[in-house]
Amino acid sequence: MTIESIIMMVAGAGAVVAGICVVAFRRRVAAKNRQNIENSVSEKAFPGLAAGSTPSRMVPVGVILMIAGVMVIGKAFVP
């Protein structure tokens, strides 16, 4: 096992954990995301953009993160 594959496994595991946290703490993540959007320039350019950050929209983001993490872990074992 090479150092690159170990790094890929760690990165993939981190992505899986991040995805689980996004799903588990989706209300907090959505609130923080909404606050960041409101404080940014994009809210001035696109009024109402922050309203789209809802807890239900955080679930697909978390699932995608988990899938990407598993794919990275799988790629670590493929030469």
Secondary structure as GFF3:
##gff-version 3
##sequence-region A 1 79
A	DSSP	alpha_helix	3	24	.	.	.	ID=ss1
A	DSSP	alpha_helix	26	38	.	.	.	ID=ss2
A	DSSP	alpha_helix	41	45	.	.	.	ID=ss3
A	DSSP	three_ten_helix	49	52	.	.	.	ID=ss4
A	DSSP	alpha_helix	55	76	.	.	.	ID=ss5
###
